[in-house]
């Protein structure tokens, strides 16, 4: 299990990117990913040190799973995400007693069509995303904004 990113819900990727660049010094961004499978637009950003990665998540439309979070200003700091070799194995060995499955695994465009799955901590009420792509590395572009 390897840390990948902290997911943050934003109304608009461009405005979110400008905010995170100005306030947190995030100056390396991936391209934007328009992910119809999951109903979101996402973009990953990090600072020059590469020490921490944010995922900006905007809803494609009102049917998006994060649309209500945005409208209700609830779970804006949406989830913490980790890379694993096998989601089912990791869940059964480590999470099944402490987490609730929020959705079935889905492929994600930003991870080369690898599977992702979301879980809710029963005791601590936070969302965990597992990404079945243990060797994945985001491709960042310094001081460039690459839109889809």
C-alpha positions in Angstrom: 0.0 0.0 0.0 1.5 3.3 -1.1 0.1 6.8 -0.7 -1.0 8.4 -4.0 -3.1 11.5 -3.3 -5.5 13.5 -1.2 -8.7 14.1 -3.2 -10.3 17.6 -3.0 -13.7 18.5 -4.5 -13.8 21.7 -6.5 -16.5 23.3 -8.6 -14.2 24.0 -11.5 -10.8 22.4 -12.3 -9.3 25.7 -13.7 -10.3 27.7 -10.6 -9.2 25.0 -8.2 -5.8 24.8 -10.0 -5.3 28.5 -9.7 -6.2 28.4 -6.0 -3.9 25.5 -5.2 -1.1 27.1 -7.2 -1.3 30.4 -5.4 -2.0 29.2 -1.9 0.0 26.0 -1.7 2.7 26.5 -4.3 1.5 23.6 -6.5 3.3 24.2 -9.7 3.4 20.8 -11.4 0.2 19.5 -12.9 -0.9 16.5 -14.9 -3.2 16.9 -17.8 -7.0 17.0 -17.0 -8.8 13.7 -17.3 -12.4 13.8 -18.4 -13.7 10.5 -16.9 -17.2 9.7 -18.0 -17.0 6.3 -16.4 -16.9 8.0 -12.9 -18.7 11.2 -13.8 -15.8 13.5 -12.9 -13.0 15.6 -14.3 -9.8 15.2 -12.4 -6.3 16.7 -12.3 -3.3 15.9 -10.1 -0.9 18.5 -8.8 2.2 18.6 -6.7 4.9 21.1 -5.6 8.5 21.0 -6.7 9.6 18.6 -4.0 7.0 16.0 -5.1 6.3 15.3 -1.5 2.5 15.5 -1.6 0.0 15.0 -4.4 -3.5 16.6 -4.6 -6.3 15.4 -6.9 -8.8 18.1 -7.9 -12.2 16.6 -8.6 -15.0 18.4 -10.4 -18.4 16.9 -11.3 -19.2 16.5 -14.9 -22.9 17.0 -14.2 -25.6 16.7 -11.5 -25.4 12.9 -11.7 -21.7 12.9 -10.6 -21.1 11.0 -7.3 -19.4 14.2 -5.9 -22.0 16.7 -7.0 -23.9 16.5 -3.7 -20.7 16.9 -1.7 -20.0 20.1 -3.6 -23.5 21.5 -3.3 -23.7 20.6 0.4 -20.1 21.7 1.1 -19.7 18.2 2.7 -16.6 16.0 2.3 -14.8 18.7 0.2 -11.6 17.1 1.5 -13.0 14.0 0.0 -10.7 11.1 0.3 -7.2 9.7 0.8 -6.0 7.4 -1.9 -3.5 4.5 -1.9 -2.0 2.3 -4.7 -2.3 -1.5 -4.1 -1.6 -4.6 -6.1 -5.0 -6.1 -5.7 -8.1 -4.3 -4.3 -10.0 -7.5 -3.4 -7.1 -9.1 -1.6 -6.2 -5.9 0.3 -9.8 -5.4 1.3 -10.3 -8.9 2.5 -7.0 -9.1 4.4 -7.0 -5.6 6.0 -10.2 -3.6 5.7 -13.3 -5.8 5.8 -13.9 -5.4 9.5 -13.3 -1.6 9.6 -14.6 -0.3 6.3 -17.9 -0.3 4.3 -17.8 -0.7 0.5 -19.2 2.5 -1.0 -19.2 1.3 -4.6 -18.2 -1.6 -6.8 -14.8 -1.2 -8.5 -14.7 0.9 -11.7 -12.1 1.6 -14.2 -10.5 5.0 -14.1 -9.1 6.9 -17.0 -6.5 8.8 -15.0 -5.0 5.4 -14.0 -4.8 3.9 -17.5 -8.1 2.0 -17.0 -7.0 0.3 -13.8 -9.6 -0.3 -11.2 -10.5 2.1 -8.3 -12.8 1.5 -5.4 -14.1 3.6 -2.5 -14.6 2.6 1.1 -15.9 4.4 4.2 -14.2 3.9 7.6 -16.9 2.7 10.1 -15.2 4.2 13.1 -13.6 7.4 11.7 -16.0 8.4 8.9 -13.5 9.1 6.2 -13.3 7.8 2.6 -10.5 5.6 1.4 -9.8 5.1 -2.3 -7.8 2.1 -3.4 -6.2 2.1 -6.8 -5.3 -1.3 -8.3 -2.1 -0.1 -10.0 0.8 -0.4 -7.5 3.4 0.9 -10.0 1.5 3.9 -11.3 3.2 7.3 -11.5 1.5 10.5 -12.5 3.1 12.5 -15.3 3.5 16.1 -14.2 4.4 19.2 -16.3 6.3 22.0 -14.6 4.6 25.4 -14.8 2.4 24.3 -17.6 -1.4 23.7 -17.5 -2.4 20.9 -19.7 -6.2 20.7 -20.2 -8.1 17.9 -21.9 
